[in-house]
Amino acid sequence: MANEEADLLTVGEVAKQLRVDDTTVRRWIKSGVLEAISLPHSGIRQAYRIRRSTLEALLAAPPSLSDEDNVGTETD
C-alpha cells in the first residue's frame, strides 16, 4: 500500500514538475485534461491525487497547438 501512495502526487507536486500554478492543474483536472482521483472533501478546496503514470504520460505527449494545453513551457 505504501508503494501505491508513493505513486500518487498532490496538485502542488504536479504543478511544480510542470512549472505551472496549482490553479492551472486544478483547472486541467476539472476540464478533463488531467485525470485525477478526488479525495473526500475536508477543507476549503477539493483535494486530488494524480497518478505518477498520468503525469509521465502527459510529459511524454507531443506538445499541443493550444496555449491552454502547453505544459511545462515558459512564455515570454
Distance bins in CASP14 RR format, pairs under 12 A and 6 or more apart:
PFRMAT RR
TARGET T0000
AUTHOR 0000-0000-0000
RMODE 2
METHOD distances of the structure
MODEL  1
1 7 0 0 0 0 0 1 0 0 0 0 0
1 8 0 0 0 0 0 1 0 0 0 0 0
2 8 0 0 0 0 0 1 0 0 0 0 0
3 52 0 0 0 0 0 1 0 0 0 0 0
4 37 0 0 0 0 0 1 0 0 0 0 0
4 49 0 0 0 0 0 1 0 0 0 0 0
4 51 0 0 0 0 1 0 0 0 0 0 0
4 52 0 0 0 0 0 1 0 0 0 0 0
4 53 0 0 0 0 0 1 0 0 0 0 0
5 37 0 0 0 0 0 1 0 0 0 0 0
5 49 0 0 0 0 1 0 0 0 0 0 0
5 51 0 0 0 0 0 1 0 0 0 0 0
5 52 0 0 0 0 0 1 0 0 0 0 0
6 13 0 0 0 0 0 1 0 0 0 0 0
6 49 0 0 0 0 0 1 0 0 0 0 0
6 51 0 0 0 0 0 1 0 0 0 0 0
6 52 1 0 0 1 0 0 0 0 0 0 0
7 13 0 0 0 0 0 1 0 0 0 0 0
7 37 0 0 0 0 0 1 0 0 0 0 0
7 49 0 0 0 0 1 0 0 0 0 0 0
7 50 0 0 0 0 1 0 0 0 0 0 0
7 51 1 0 0 1 0 0 0 0 0 0 0
7 52 1 0 1 0 0 0 0 0 0 0 0
7 53 1 0 0 1 0 0 0 0 0 0 0
7 54 0 0 0 0 1 0 0 0 0 0 0
7 55 0 0 0 0 1 0 0 0 0 0 0
7 56 0 0 0 0 0 1 0 0 0 0 0
8 14 0 0 0 0 0 1 0 0 0 0 0
8 36 0 0 0 0 1 0 0 0 0 0 0
8 37 1 0 0 1 0 0 0 0 0 0 0
8 39 0 0 0 0 1 0 0 0 0 0 0
8 47 0 0 0 0 0 1 0 0 0 0 0
8 48 0 0 0 0 1 0 0 0 0 0 0
8 49 1 0 1 0 0 0 0 0 0 0 0
8 50 1 0 0 1 0 0 0 0 0 0 0
8 51 1 0 0 1 0 0 0 0 0 0 0
8 52 1 0 0 1 0 0 0 0 0 0 0
8 53 0 0 0 0 0 1 0 0 0 0 0
8 54 0 0 0 0 1 0 0 0 0 0 0
8 55 0 0 0 0 0 1 0 0 0 0 0
9 15 0 0 0 0 1 0 0 0 0 0 0
9 16 0 0 0 0 1 0 0 0 0 0 0
9 17 1 0 0 1 0 0 0 0 0 0 0
9 18 0 0 0 0 0 1 0 0 0 0 0
9 25 0 0 0 0 1 0 0 0 0 0 0
9 34 0 0 0 0 0 1 0 0 0 0 0
9 36 0 0 0 0 1 0 0 0 0 0 0
9 37 0 0 0 0 0 1 0 0 0 0 0
9 48 0 0 0 0 1 0 0 0 0 0 0
9 49 1 0 0 1 0 0 0 0 0 0 0
9 50 1 0 1 0 0 0 0 0 0 0 0
9 51 1 0 0 1 0 0 0 0 0 0 0
9 52 1 0 1 0 0 0 0 0 0 0 0
9 53 0 0 0 0 0 1 0 0 0 0 0
9 54 0 0 0 0 1 0 0 0 0 0 0
9 55 1 0 0 1 0 0 0 0 0 0 0
9 56 0 0 0 0 0 1 0 0 0 0 0
9 58 0 0 0 0 0 1 0 0 0 0 0
10 16 0 0 0 0 1 0 0 0 0 0 0
10 17 0 0 0 0 0 1 0 0 0 0 0
10 22 0 0 0 0 1 0 0 0 0 0 0
10 25 0 0 0 0 1 0 0 0 0 0 0
10 26 0 0 0 0 0 1 0 0 0 0 0
10 29 0 0 0 0 0 1 0 0 0 0 0
10 36 0 0 0 0 0 1 0 0 0 0 0
10 37 0 0 0 0 0 1 0 0 0 0 0
10 39 0 0 0 0 1 0 0 0 0 0 0
10 45 0 0 0 0 0 1 0 0 0 0 0
10 47 0 0 0 0 1 0 0 0 0 0 0
10 48 1 0 0 1 0 0 0 0 0 0 0
10 49 1 0 0 1 0 0 0 0 0 0 0
10 50 1 0 0 1 0 0 0 0 0 0 0
10 51 0 0 0 0 0 1 0 0 0 0 0
10 52 0 0 0 0 0 1 0 0 0 0 0
10 55 0 0 0 0 0 1 0 0 0 0 0
11 17 0 0 0 0 0 1 0 0 0 0 0
11 18 0 0 0 0 0 1 0 0 0 0 0
11 20 0 0 0 0 0 1 0 0 0 0 0
11 21 0 0 0 0 1 0 0 0 0 0 0
11 22 1 0 1 0 0 0 0 0 0 0 0
11 23 0 0 0 0 1 0 0 0 0 0 0
11 24 0 0 0 0 1 0 0 0 0 0 0
11 25 1 0 1 0 0 0 0 0 0 0 0
11 26 1 0 0 1 0 0 0 0 0 0 0
11 27 0 0 0 0 0 1 0 0 0 0 0
11 28 0 0 0 0 1 0 0 0 0 0 0
11 29 1 0 0 1 0 0 0 0 0 0 0
11 30 0 0 0 0 0 1 0 0 0 0 0
11 34 0 0 0 0 1 0 0 0 0 0 0
11 36 1 0 0 1 0 0 0 0 0 0 0
11 37 0 0 0 0 0 1 0 0 0 0 0
11 38 0 0 0 0 0 1 0 0 0 0 0
11 39 0 0 0 0 0 1 0 0 0 0 0
11 45 0 0 0 0 1 0 0 0 0 0 0
11 46 0 0 0 0 1 0 0 0 0 0 0
11 47 1 0 0 1 0 0 0 0 0 0 0
11 48 1 0 1 0 0 0 0 0 0 0 0
11 49 0 0 0 0 1 0 0 0 0 0 0
11 50 1 0 0 1 0 0 0 0 0 0 0
11 55 0 0 0 0 0 1 0 0 0 0 0
12 18 0 0 0 0 1 0 0 0 0 0 0
12 19 0 0 0 0 0 1 0 0 0 0 0
12 20 0 0 0 0 1 0 0 0 0 0 0
12 21 0 0 0 0 1 0 0 0 0 0 0
12 22 1 0 1 0 0 0 0 0 0 0 0
12 23 0 0 0 0 0 1 0 0 0 0 0
12 24 0 0 0 0 0 1 0 0 0 0 0
12 25 1 0 0 1 0 0 0 0 0 0 0
12 26 0 0 0 0 1 0 0 0 0 0 0
12 29 0 0 0 0 0 1 0 0 0 0 0
12 36 0 0 0 0 0 1 0 0 0 0 0
12 45 0 0 0 0 0 1 0 0 0 0 0
12 47 0 0 0 0 0 1 0 0 0 0 0
12 48 0 0 0 0 1 0 0 0 0 0 0
12 49 0 0 0 0 0 1 0 0 0 0 0
12 50 0 0 0 0 1 0 0 0 0 0 0
12 55 0 0 0 0 0 1 0 0 0 0 0
13 22 0 0 0 0 1 0 0 0 0 0 0
13 25 0 0 0 0 1 0 0 0 0 0 0
13 36 0 0 0 0 0 1 0 0 0 0 0
13 48 0 0 0 0 0 1 0 0 0 0 0
13 49 0 0 0 0 1 0 0 0 0 0 0
13 50 0 0 0 0 1 0 0 0 0 0 0
13 51 0 0 0 0 0 1 0 0 0 0 0
13 52 0 0 0 0 1 0 0 0 0 0 0
13 55 0 0 0 0 1 0 0 0 0 0 0
14 20 0 0 0 0 1 0 0 0 0 0 0
14 21 0 0 0 0 0 1 0 0 0 0 0
14 22 0 0 0 0 1 0 0 0 0 0 0
14 24 0 0 0 0 1 0 0 0 0 0 0
14 25 1 0 1 0 0 0 0 0 0 0 0
14 26 0 0 0 0 1 0 0 0 0 0 0
14 28 0 0 0 0 1 0 0 0 0 0 0
14 29 0 0 0 0 1 0 0 0 0 0 0
14 33 0 0 0 0 0 1 0 0 0 0 0
14 34 1 0 0 1 0 0 0 0 0 0 0
14 35 0 0 0 0 0 1 0 0 0 0 0
14 36 0 0 0 0 1 0 0 0 0 0 0
14 48 0 0 0 0 1 0 0 0 0 0 0
14 49 0 0 0 0 1 0 0 0 0 0 0
14 50 1 0 1 0 0 0 0 0 0 0 0
14 51 0 0 0 0 0 1 0 0 0 0 0
14 52 0 0 0 0 1 0 0 0 0 0 0
14 54 0 0 0 0 1 0 0 0 0 0 0
14 55 1 0 1 0 0 0 0 0 0 0 0
14 56 0 0 0 0 0 1 0 0 0 0 0
14 58 0 0 0 0 1 0 0 0 0 0 0
14 59 0 0 0 0 0 1 0 0 0 0 0
14 71 0 0 0 0 1 0 0 0 0 0 0
14 72 0 0 0 0 0 1 0 0 0 0 0
15 21 1 0 0 1 0 0 0 0 0 0 0
15 22 1 0 1 0 0 0 0 0 0 0 0
15 23 0 0 0 0 1 0 0 0 0 0 0
15 24 1 0 0 1 0 0 0 0 0 0 0
15 25 1 0 1 0 0 0 0 0 0 0 0
15 26 0 0 0 0 1 0 0 0 0 0 0
15 27 0 0 0 0 0 1 0 0 0 0 0
15 28 0 0 0 0 1 0 0 0 0 0 0
15 29 0 0 0 0 0 1 0 0 0 0 0
15 34 0 0 0 0 0 1 0 0 0 0 0
15 48 0 0 0 0 0 1 0 0 0 0 0
15 50 0 0 0 0 1 0 0 0 0 0 0
15 55 0 0 0 0 0 1 0 0 0 0 0
15 71 0 0 0 0 0 1 0 0 0 0 0
15 72 0 0 0 0 0 1 0 0 0 0 0
16 22 0 0 0 0 1 0 0 0 0 0 0
16 24 0 0 0 0 0 1 0 0 0 0 0
16 25 0 0 0 0 1 0 0 0 0 0 0
16 55 0 0 0 0 0 1 0 0 0 0 0
16 72 0 0 0 0 0 1 0 0 0 0 0
17 25 0 0 0 0 1 0 0 0 0 0 0
17 50 0 0 0 0 1 0 0 0 0 0 0
17 52 0 0 0 0 1 0 0 0 0 0 0
17 54 0 0 0 0 0 1 0 0 0 0 0
17 55 1 0 0 1 0 0 0 0 0 0 0
17 56 0 0 0 0 1 0 0 0 0 0 0
17 58 0 0 0 0 1 0 0 0 0 0 0
17 59 1 0 0 1 0 0 0 0 0 0 0
17 71 0 0 0 0 1 0 0 0 0 0 0
17 72 0 0 0 0 1 0 0 0 0 0 0
18 24 1 0 0 1 0 0 0 0 0 0 0
18 25 1 0 0 1 0 0 0 0 0 0 0
18 28 0 0 0 0 1 0 0 0 0 0 0
18 33 0 0 0 0 0 1 0 0 0 0 0
18 34 0 0 0 0 1 0 0 0 0 0 0
18 50 0 0 0 0 0 1 0 0 0 0 0
18 54 0 0 0 0 0 1 0 0 0 0 0
18 55 1 0 0 1 0 0 0 0 0 0 0
18 56 0 0 0 0 0 1 0 0 0 0 0
18 58 1 0 0 1 0 0 0 0 0 0 0
18 59 1 0 0 1 0 0 0 0 0 0 0
18 69 0 0 0 0 0 1 0 0 0 0 0
18 70 0 0 0 0 1 0 0 0 0 0 0
18 71 1 0 1 0 0 0 0 0 0 0 0
18 72 1 0 1 0 0 0 0 0 0 0 0
18 73 0 0 0 0 1 0 0 0 0 0 0
18 74 0 0 0 0 0 1 0 0 0 0 0
19 25 0 0 0 0 0 1 0 0 0 0 0
19 59 0 0 0 0 0 1 0 0 0 0 0
19 70 0 0 0 0 0 1 0 0 0 0 0
19 71 0 0 0 0 1 0 0 0 0 0 0
19 72 1 0 1 0 0 0 0 0 0 0 0
19 73 1 0 0 1 0 0 0 0 0 0 0
19 74 1 0 0 1 0 0 0 0 0 0 0
19 75 0 0 0 0 0 1 0 0 0 0 0
20 26 0 0 0 0 0 1 0 0 0 0 0
20 27 0 0 0 0 1 0 0 0 0 0 0
20 28 0 0 0 0 1 0 0 0 0 0 0
20 33 0 0 0 0 0 1 0 0 0 0 0
20 34 0 0 0 0 0 1 0 0 0 0 0
20 58 0 0 0 0 0 1 0 0 0 0 0
20 67 0 0 0 0 0 1 0 0 0 0 0
20 68 0 0 0 0 0 1 0 0 0 0 0
20 69 0 0 0 0 0 1 0 0 0 0 0
20 70 0 0 0 0 1 0 0 0 0 0 0
20 71 1 0 0 1 0 0 0 0 0 0 0
20 72 1 0 0 1 0 0 0 0 0 0 0
20 73 0 0 0 0 1 0 0 0 0 0 0
20 74 0 0 0 0 0 1 0 0 0 0 0
20 75 0 0 0 0 0 1 0 0 0 0 0
21 27 0 0 0 0 1 0 0 0 0 0 0
21 28 0 0 0 0 0 1 0 0 0 0 0
21 72 0 0 0 0 0 1 0 0 0 0 0
22 28 0 0 0 0 0 1 0 0 0 0 0
22 29 0 0 0 0 0 1 0 0 0 0 0
22 45 0 0 0 0 1 0 0 0 0 0 0
22 46 0 0 0 0 0 1 0 0 0 0 0
22 47 0 0 0 0 0 1 0 0 0 0 0
22 48 0 0 0 0 0 1 0 0 0 0 0
22 50 0 0 0 0 0 1 0 0 0 0 0
23 29 0 0 0 0 0 1 0 0 0 0 0
23 30 0 0 0 0 0 1 0 0 0 0 0
23 45 0 0 0 0 0 1 0 0 0 0 0
24 30 0 0 0 0 0 1 0 0 0 0 0
24 31 0 0 0 0 0 1 0 0 0 0 0
24 33 0 0 0 0 1 0 0 0 0 0 0
24 34 0 0 0 0 1 0 0 0 0 0 0
24 67 0 0 0 0 0 1 0 0 0 0 0
24 68 0 0 0 0 1 0 0 0 0 0 0
24 69 0 0 0 0 0 1 0 0 0 0 0
24 70 0 0 0 0 0 1 0 0 0 0 0
24 71 0 0 0 0 1 0 0 0 0 0 0
24 72 0 0 0 0 1 0 0 0 0 0 0
25 31 0 0 0 0 0 1 0 0 0 0 0
25 32 0 0 0 0 0 1 0 0 0 0 0
25 33 0 0 0 0 1 0 0 0 0 0 0
25 34 1 0 0 1 0 0 0 0 0 0 0
25 35 0 0 0 0 0 1 0 0 0 0 0
25 36 0 0 0 0 1 0 0 0 0 0 0
25 45 0 0 0 0 0 1 0 0 0 0 0
25 48 0 0 0 0 1 0 0 0 0 0 0
25 49 0 0 0 0 0 1 0 0 0 0 0
25 50 1 0 0 1 0 0 0 0 0 0 0
25 54 0 0 0 0 0 1 0 0 0 0 0
25 55 0 0 0 0 1 0 0 0 0 0 0
25 58 0 0 0 0 0 1 0 0 0 0 0
25 71 0 0 0 0 1 0 0 0 0 0 0
25 72 0 0 0 0 0 1 0 0 0 0 0
26 32 0 0 0 0 0 1 0 0 0 0 0
26 33 0 0 0 0 0 1 0 0 0 0 0
26 34 0 0 0 0 1 0 0 0 0 0 0
26 36 0 0 0 0 1 0 0 0 0 0 0
26 38 0 0 0 0 0 1 0 0 0 0 0
26 45 1 0 0 1 0 0 0 0 0 0 0
26 46 1 0 0 1 0 0 0 0 0 0 0
26 47 0 0 0 0 0 1 0 0 0 0 0
26 48 1 0 0 1 0 0 0 0 0 0 0
26 50 0 0 0 0 0 1 0 0 0 0 0
27 33 0 0 0 0 1 0 0 0 0 0 0
27 34 0 0 0 0 1 0 0 0 0 0 0
27 36 0 0 0 0 0 1 0 0 0 0 0
27 48 0 0 0 0 0 1 0 0 0 0 0
27 68 0 0 0 0 1 0 0 0 0 0 0
27 69 0 0 0 0 0 1 0 0 0 0 0
28 34 1 0 1 0 0 0 0 0 0 0 0
28 35 0 0 0 0 1 0 0 0 0 0 0
28 36 0 0 0 0 1 0 0 0 0 0 0
28 48 0 0 0 0 0 1 0 0 0 0 0
28 50 0 0 0 0 1 0 0 0 0 0 0
28 54 0 0 0 0 0 1 0 0 0 0 0
28 55 0 0 0 0 0 1 0 0 0 0 0
28 58 0 0 0 0 1 0 0 0 0 0 0
28 64 0 0 0 0 0 1 0 0 0 0 0
28 66 0 0 0 0 0 1 0 0 0 0 0
28 68 0 0 0 0 1 0 0 0 0 0 0
28 69 0 0 0 0 1 0 0 0 0 0 0
28 70 0 0 0 0 0 1 0 0 0 0 0
28 71 0 0 0 0 1 0 0 0 0 0 0
28 72 0 0 0 0 0 1 0 0 0 0 0
29 35 1 0 0 1 0 0 0 0 0 0 0
29 36 1 0 1 0 0 0 0 0 0 0 0
29 37 0 0 0 0 1 0 0 0 0 0 0
29 38 0 0 0 0 1 0 0 0 0 0 0
29 39 0 0 0 0 0 1 0 0 0 0 0
29 45 0 0 0 0 0 1 0 0 0 0 0
29 46 0 0 0 0 1 0 0 0 0 0 0
29 47 0 0 0 0 0 1 0 0 0 0 0
29 48 1 0 1 0 0 0 0 0 0 0 0
29 49 0 0 0 0 0 1 0 0 0 0 0
29 50 1 0 0 1 0 0 0 0 0 0 0
29 54 0 0 0 0 0 1 0 0 0 0 0
29 55 0 0 0 0 0 1 0 0 0 0 0
29 58 0 0 0 0 0 1 0 0 0 0 0
30 36 0 0 0 0 1 0 0 0 0 0 0
30 38 0 0 0 0 0 1 0 0 0 0 0
30 45 0 0 0 0 0 1 0 0 0 0 0
30 46 0 0 0 0 1 0 0 0 0 0 0
30 48 0 0 0 0 1 0 0 0 0 0 0
31 66 0 0 0 0 0 1 0 0 0 0 0
31 68 0 0 0 0 1 0 0 0 0 0 0
31 69 0 0 0 0 1 0 0 0 0 0 0
32 48 0 0 0 0 0 1 0 0 0 0 0
32 50 0 0 0 0 0 1 0 0 0 0 0
32 54 0 0 0 0 0 1 0 0 0 0 0
32 58 0 0 0 0 0 1 0 0 0 0 0
32 68 0 0 0 0 0 1 0 0 0 0 0
32 69 0 0 0 0 0 1 0 0 0 0 0
33 50 0 0 0 0 0 1 0 0 0 0 0
33 54 0 0 0 0 0 1 0 0 0 0 0
33 57 0 0 0 0 0 1 0 0 0 0 0
33 58 0 0 0 0 1 0 0 0 0 0 0
33 61 0 0 0 0 0 1 0 0 0 0 0
33 64 0 0 0 0 1 0 0 0 0 0 0
33 66 0 0 0 0 1 0 0 0 0 0 0
33 68 0 0 0 0 1 0 0 0 0 0 0
33 69 1 0 0 1 0 0 0 0 0 0 0
33 70 0 0 0 0 0 1 0 0 0 0 0
33 71 0 0 0 0 1 0 0 0 0 0 0
34 48 0 0 0 0 1 0 0 0 0 0 0
34 49 0 0 0 0 0 1 0 0 0 0 0
34 50 1 0 0 1 0 0 0 0 0 0 0
34 51 0 0 0 0 0 1 0 0 0 0 0
34 54 1 0 0 1 0 0 0 0 0 0 0
34 55 0 0 0 0 1 0 0 0 0 0 0
34 57 0 0 0 0 0 1 0 0 0 0 0
34 58 1 0 0 1 0 0 0 0 0 0 0
34 59 0 0 0 0 0 1 0 0 0 0 0
34 61 0 0 0 0 0 1 0 0 0 0 0
34 68 0 0 0 0 0 1 0 0 0 0 0
34 69 0 0 0 0 0 1 0 0 0 0 0
34 71 0 0 0 0 1 0 0 0 0 0 0
35 48 0 0 0 0 1 0 0 0 0 0 0
35 49 0 0 0 0 0 1 0 0 0 0 0
35 50 1 0 0 1 0 0 0 0 0 0 0
35 51 1 0 0 1 0 0 0 0 0 0 0
35 53 0 0 0 0 1 0 0 0 0 0 0
35 54 1 0 1 0 0 0 0 0 0 0 0
35 55 0 0 0 0 1 0 0 0 0 0 0
35 57 0 0 0 0 1 0 0 0 0 0 0
35 58 0 0 0 0 1 0 0 0 0 0 0
36 46 0 0 0 0 1 0 0 0 0 0 0
36 47 0 0 0 0 1 0 0 0 0 0 0
36 48 1 0 1 0 0 0 0 0 0 0 0
36 49 1 0 0 1 0 0 0 0 0 0 0
36 50 1 0 1 0 0 0 0 0 0 0 0
36 51 0 0 0 0 1 0 0 0 0 0 0
36 54 1 0 0 1 0 0 0 0 0 0 0
36 55 0 0 0 0 0 1 0 0 0 0 0
36 58 0 0 0 0 0 1 0 0 0 0 0
37 46 0 0 0 0 0 1 0 0 0 0 0
37 47 0 0 0 0 1 0 0 0 0 0 0
37 48 1 0 0 1 0 0 0 0 0 0 0
37 49 1 0 1 0 0 0 0 0 0 0 0
37 50 1 0 0 1 0 0 0 0 0 0 0
37 51 1 0 0 1 0 0 0 0 0 0 0
37 54 0 0 0 0 1 0 0 0 0 0 0
38 45 0 0 0 0 0 1 0 0 0 0 0
38 46 1 0 0 1 0 0 0 0 0 0 0
38 47 1 0 0 1 0 0 0 0 0 0 0
38 48 1 0 1 0 0 0 0 0 0 0 0
38 49 0 0 0 0 1 0 0 0 0 0 0
38 50 0 0 0 0 0 1 0 0 0 0 0
39 45 0 0 0 0 0 1 0 0 0 0 0
39 46 1 0 0 1 0 0 0 0 0 0 0
39 47 1 0 1 0 0 0 0 0 0 0 0
39 48 1 0 0 1 0 0 0 0 0 0 0
39 49 1 0 0 1 0 0 0 0 0 0 0
39 50 0 0 0 0 0 1 0 0 0 0 0
40 46 0 0 0 0 1 0 0 0 0 0 0
40 47 1 0 0 1 0 0 0 0 0 0 0
40 48 0 0 0 0 0 1 0 0 0 0 0
40 49 0 0 0 0 0 1 0 0 0 0 0
41 47 1 0 0 1 0 0 0 0 0 0 0
41 48 0 0 0 0 0 1 0 0 0 0 0
48 54 0 0 0 0 0 1 0 0 0 0 0
49 55 0 0 0 0 0 1 0 0 0 0 0
50 56 0 0 0 0 0 1 0 0 0 0 0
50 57 0 0 0 0 0 1 0 0 0 0 0
50 58 0 0 0 0 1 0 0 0 0 0 0
50 59 0 0 0 0 0 1 0 0 0 0 0
51 57 0 0 0 0 1 0 0 0 0 0 0
51 58 0 0 0 0 0 1 0 0 0 0 0
52 58 0 0 0 0 0 1 0 0 0 0 0
52 59 0 0 0 0 0 1 0 0 0 0 0
53 59 0 0 0 0 0 1 0 0 0 0 0
53 60 0 0 0 0 0 1 0 0 0 0 0
54 60 0 0 0 0 0 1 0 0 0 0 0
54 61 0 0 0 0 0 1 0 0 0 0 0
55 61 0 0 0 0 0 1 0 0 0 0 0
55 71 0 0 0 0 1 0 0 0 0 0 0
55 72 0 0 0 0 0 1 0 0 0 0 0
56 71 0 0 0 0 0 1 0 0 0 0 0
57 71 0 0 0 0 0 1 0 0 0 0 0
58 64 0 0 0 0 0 1 0 0 0 0 0
58 69 0 0 0 0 1 0 0 0 0 0 0
58 70 0 0 0 0 0 1 0 0 0 0 0
58 71 1 0 0 1 0 0 0 0 0 0 0
58 72 0 0 0 0 1 0 0 0 0 0 0
59 71 1 0 0 1 0 0 0 0 0 0 0
59 72 0 0 0 0 1 0 0 0 0 0 0
59 73 0 0 0 0 0 1 0 0 0 0 0
60 71 0 0 0 0 0 1 0 0 0 0 0
61 69 0 0 0 0 1 0 0 0 0 0 0
61 70 0 0 0 0 0 1 0 0 0 0 0
61 71 0 0 0 0 1 0 0 0 0 0 0
61 72 0 0 0 0 0 1 0 0 0 0 0
62 69 0 0 0 0 0 1 0 0 0 0 0
62 70 0 0 0 0 0 1 0 0 0 0 0
62 71 0 0 0 0 0 1 0 0 0 0 0
63 69 1 0 0 1 0 0 0 0 0 0 0
63 70 1 0 1 0 0 0 0 0 0 0 0
63 71 1 0 0 1 0 0 0 0 0 0 0
63 72 0 0 0 0 1 0 0 0 0 0 0
63 73 1 0 0 1 0 0 0 0 0 0 0
64 70 1 0 0 1 0 0 0 0 0 0 0
64 71 0 0 0 0 1 0 0 0 0 0 0
64 72 0 0 0 0 0 1 0 0 0 0 0
64 73 0 0 0 0 0 1 0 0 0 0 0
66 73 0 0 0 0 0 1 0 0 0 0 0
67 73 0 0 0 0 1 0 0 0 0 0 0
67 75 1 0 0 1 0 0 0 0 0 0 0
END
